Amino acid sequence: MEEYTPESQEEKYEQLKRWFQDNLRIVISVAIVIIIAGGIYSYSKRTDSPIVTDKAQTTDKIANDETKQSETKTEKPTTVDKGTKQAVAPTTVSKETEGSFVETAGKGDGTTVLARKATANYLEKNADSSLTKEHKIYIEDYLRKNIKQKGGVRVGTSVEFSKTLIQKAIDQSKTLNERQLKNLQKYSARVSSL
């Protein structure tokens, strides 16, 4: 058995100190990674659904809201109910008129997303199999740039896309050359809903 001596204790301390100095970069790097991982974990937990104390009350409230919506057939986005402090996600609304598609913004929607929805609605009724993802990217960008909407888009904002403008965008997209279509591939690769 090893005897305890003050000198051996000091030697161990010196060895530990020397090791720490030699590996200071690694130790700091590991500490930074742990701090970042903890921050990401904390943030992901914070952005989860809101805390609800009474699940039965919330389930009944959601069921009642859905029943009321189906009975009245309103197309208004839902908002935060202050009584239960539960956030209900706003719904996006699409309307078709005789000459246009009216898209209403939901949370996180911008003019590009609304243009994408209007294009999808138009192509659902007027199918065109010659359009690729790149053509659709061009169309939604063309629509975004040529609408009469001024200012930003917020939840509940309605933007009107005329059917003639959508058809004009489709026609313009068909005039793109191979180089232009290849350039649009980097953008179409980012969009999964096309």
C-alpha positions as CSV (number, residue, x, y, z in Angstrom):
1,M,0.0,0.0,0.0
2,E,1.2,3.5,-0.8
3,E,1.9,5.8,2.0
4,Y,0.6,9.3,2.1
5,T,3.3,11.8,1.9
6,P,3.0,15.5,1.3
7,E,5.6,15.2,-1.5
8,S,3.5,12.7,-3.5
9,Q,0.4,14.8,-3.0
10,E,2.3,17.8,-4.4
11,E,3.7,15.8,-7.3
12,K,0.1,14.7,-8.2
13,Y,-1.0,18.3,-8.0
14,E,1.8,19.4,-10.3
15,Q,1.1,16.6,-12.8
16,L,-2.6,17.6,-12.9
17,K,-1.7,21.3,-13.3
18,R,0.7,20.4,-16.1
19,W,-1.9,18.2,-17.9
20,F,-4.5,21.0,-17.5
21,Q,-2.1,23.6,-19.0
22,D,-1.2,21.2,-21.9
23,N,-4.8,20.5,-22.7
24,L,-6.4,23.9,-22.0
25,R,-7.7,24.3,-25.5
26,I,-9.4,21.0,-25.5
27,V,-11.0,21.6,-22.1
28,I,-12.3,25.0,-23.2
29,S,-13.6,23.6,-26.4
30,V,-15.5,20.8,-24.6
31,A,-16.9,23.4,-22.2
32,I,-18.1,25.6,-25.0
33,V,-19.8,22.6,-26.8
34,I,-21.5,21.7,-23.6
35,I,-22.8,25.2,-23.1
36,I,-24.0,25.5,-26.7
37,A,-25.7,22.1,-26.4
38,G,-27.4,23.1,-23.1
39,G,-28.6,26.4,-24.7
40,I,-30.1,24.5,-27.7
41,Y,-31.8,22.0,-25.4
42,S,-33.1,24.8,-23.3
43,Y,-34.4,26.7,-26.3
44,S,-36.0,23.6,-27.8
45,K,-37.9,22.9,-24.6
46,R,-39.0,26.6,-24.4
47,T,-40.5,26.5,-27.9
48,D,-42.5,23.4,-27.3
49,S,-46.3,23.8,-26.9
50,P,-47.5,25.9,-24.1
51,I,-47.9,24.4,-20.6
52,V,-51.4,23.4,-19.9
53,T,-52.5,22.6,-16.4
54,D,-55.8,20.9,-17.1
55,K,-55.7,18.7,-20.2
56,A,-59.4,17.7,-20.0
57,Q,-60.4,21.4,-20.0
58,T,-58.1,22.1,-23.0
59,T,-59.4,19.1,-25.0
60,D,-63.0,20.2,-24.4
61,K,-62.2,23.8,-25.3
62,I,-60.5,22.7,-28.6
63,A,-63.4,20.4,-29.4
64,N,-65.9,23.2,-28.8
65,D,-63.9,25.7,-30.9
66,E,-63.8,23.2,-33.8
67,T,-67.5,22.6,-33.5
68,K,-68.2,26.3,-33.5
69,Q,-66.0,26.8,-36.5
70,S,-67.6,24.0,-38.5
71,E,-71.1,25.3,-37.6
72,T,-70.5,28.9,-38.5
73,K,-68.0,28.2,-41.4
74,T,-66.1,31.4,-40.7
75,E,-62.8,31.9,-42.3
76,K,-61.3,34.1,-39.7
77,P,-58.0,33.1,-38.2
78,T,-58.2,32.0,-34.6
79,T,-56.2,33.8,-31.9
80,V,-55.1,33.4,-28.3
81,D,-57.9,32.6,-25.9
82,K,-57.1,34.8,-22.8
83,G,-59.3,32.6,-20.5
84,T,-57.1,29.5,-20.8
85,K,-54.0,31.3,-22.0
86,Q,-53.6,28.7,-24.7
87,A,-52.3,29.8,-28.1
88,V,-54.3,28.4,-31.0
89,A,-52.4,28.5,-34.3
90,P,-54.1,30.8,-36.9
91,T,-55.3,29.1,-40.0
92,T,-54.5,30.2,-43.5
93,V,-57.5,30.8,-45.7
94,S,-57.7,30.5,-49.5
95,K,-60.6,31.9,-51.4
96,E,-61.2,31.7,-55.1
97,T,-63.2,34.5,-56.8
98,E,-64.1,34.7,-60.4
99,G,-60.9,36.4,-61.4
100,S,-58.5,35.8,-58.6
101,F,-57.2,33.8,-55.7
102,V,-57.2,35.6,-52.3
103,E,-54.7,34.1,-49.9
104,T,-54.8,35.0,-46.2
105,A,-51.5,34.9,-44.3
106,G,-51.0,32.6,-41.3
107,K,-48.1,32.6,-38.9
108,G,-44.8,32.8,-40.6
109,D,-46.3,33.4,-44.1
110,G,-44.9,36.1,-46.4
111,T,-45.7,37.1,-49.9
112,T,-43.7,34.3,-51.4
113,V,-45.6,31.6,-49.4
114,L,-48.9,33.2,-50.3
115,A,-47.8,33.3,-54.0
116,R,-46.9,29.6,-53.7
117,K,-50.3,28.8,-52.4
118,A,-52.1,30.8,-55.1
119,T,-50.0,29.1,-57.8
120,A,-50.8,25.6,-56.3
121,N,-54.5,26.5,-56.2
122,Y,-54.4,27.7,-59.8
123,L,-52.5,24.6,-61.0
124,E,-54.9,22.4,-59.2
125,K,-57.7,23.7,-61.4
126,N,-55.6,24.2,-64.5
127,A,-53.0,21.4,-64.5
128,D,-49.8,21.9,-66.5
129,S,-47.5,18.9,-66.5
130,S,-44.7,20.8,-68.3
131,L,-43.9,22.9,-65.3
132,T,-40.9,21.8,-63.2
133,K,-40.0,22.9,-59.7
134,E,-37.8,25.6,-61.2
135,H,-40.7,27.0,-63.2
136,K,-42.8,27.1,-60.1
137,I,-40.1,29.0,-58.2
138,Y,-40.0,31.5,-61.0
139,I,-43.8,31.8,-61.0
140,E,-44.0,32.5,-57.3
141,D,-41.2,35.1,-57.4
142,Y,-42.9,36.7,-60.4
143,L,-46.2,36.9,-58.5
144,R,-44.5,38.2,-55.4
145,K,-42.9,41.1,-57.4
146,N,-46.0,42.0,-59.3
147,I,-48.8,42.1,-56.8
148,K,-50.3,45.3,-55.6
149,Q,-49.7,44.5,-51.9
150,K,-47.8,47.3,-50.2
151,G,-46.1,47.0,-46.9
152,G,-45.5,43.8,-44.9
153,V,-47.6,40.8,-44.4
154,R,-49.0,40.0,-41.0
155,V,-51.2,37.2,-39.7
156,G,-54.6,37.8,-41.2
157,T,-53.4,39.9,-44.1
158,S,-55.2,39.0,-47.4
159,V,-53.3,39.2,-50.7
160,E,-55.1,38.9,-54.0
161,F,-53.5,37.2,-57.0
162,S,-55.3,37.6,-60.2
163,K,-55.7,34.6,-62.5
164,T,-54.5,36.5,-65.4
165,L,-51.3,37.5,-63.5
166,I,-50.7,33.8,-62.6
167,Q,-51.2,32.7,-66.2
168,K,-48.8,35.5,-67.3
169,A,-46.3,34.2,-64.8
170,I,-46.7,30.7,-66.1
171,D,-46.2,31.8,-69.7
172,Q,-43.1,33.8,-68.7
173,S,-41.7,30.8,-66.9
174,K,-41.9,28.7,-70.1
175,T,-39.6,31.2,-71.9
176,L,-36.7,30.5,-69.5
177,N,-33.6,29.0,-71.0
178,E,-31.6,26.1,-69.6
179,R,-29.1,28.3,-67.9
180,Q,-31.8,30.2,-66.1
181,L,-33.6,27.0,-65.0
182,K,-30.3,25.6,-63.8
183,N,-29.8,28.7,-61.7
184,L,-33.2,28.2,-60.1
185,Q,-32.4,24.7,-59.1
186,K,-30.5,25.9,-56.0
187,Y,-33.7,27.6,-54.8
188,S,-36.1,24.8,-55.8
189,A,-34.0,22.3,-53.8
190,R,-34.8,24.2,-50.6
191,V,-38.6,24.0,-51.1
192,S,-40.1,20.7,-50.3
193,S,-43.8,21.6,-51.0
194,L,-43.4,22.1,-54.8
